Amino acid sequence: MGGGMENKLLLFTALSVGLLLFGCTAQPAAPTATPGAEVVKYVCADGKVVEKAELCPAAGATAAARELTKEEQLSVCTGMPEASVGPMEELCIMGVAAKNKDASLCQEASRDVRASCYALVATEKSDVNVCSTAGTYKDKCFEEYARSNRDAAACDKISDISSKDNCYINLVNTLGTPALCEKVSSIGQKDGCYWNLAMRLRDTSYCNKIASADQKQNCLQNIGGGGQIQKPMPG
């Protein structure tokens, strides 16, 4: 009796392992009309009974594919090494945030790159207002978004006057748009903005927009060939 029970347990264990590893297991069918004949059938991992083992789906084939959660994606970034382009771990976090278009993931990045992370998500979403959620990093986010997307409207959203002026000036240097010089609040930086345009385009009309009389005259003389070209006075 004990031996029979032990044999049954062994058989059950073998069937269970076969089911897990191979997706199906053999079992005798009910007796047929033909004496002594036995038809072997197979039980698939999904419970389906078939007459041929190859009719069972491969193990895991019926399971629906599952995307990694955001937390699982971020875990991949942990411990990445430094590289010449910067900390790979930080770049990875930024990439995950941008891929998922989820600015909240930028909180996982260090303070040094957090503004850039928000700006990257804003760019991916084509929504500059993402920067408004960046807290103390929002001005830097607006500035980076403006530079990356050549969007002067993003400069308008910057609250710090000096940062806003720099945002406009950087875009003038990139786009060569004279109207943006007029948006610069600091007189000294505005003069420098028009100076750079005048030198770049060799156009004295921008010299005449300079408020400082000495710097205006210097600008006109430089373009007219009346002297050595000098850098604009610091604002």
PyMOL commands that set and color helices and strands:
alter all, ss='L'
color gray80, all
select helices_A, chain A and resi 2-22+53-55+70-77+88-100+103-108+111-125+128-133+135-149+152-156+161-175+178-183+187-201+204-207+213-224
alter helices_A, ss='H'
color red, helices_A
select strands_A, chain A and resi 24-28+40-44+49-50+82-83+86-87
alter strands_A, ss='S'
color yellow, strands_A
deselect
rebuild
show_as cartoon
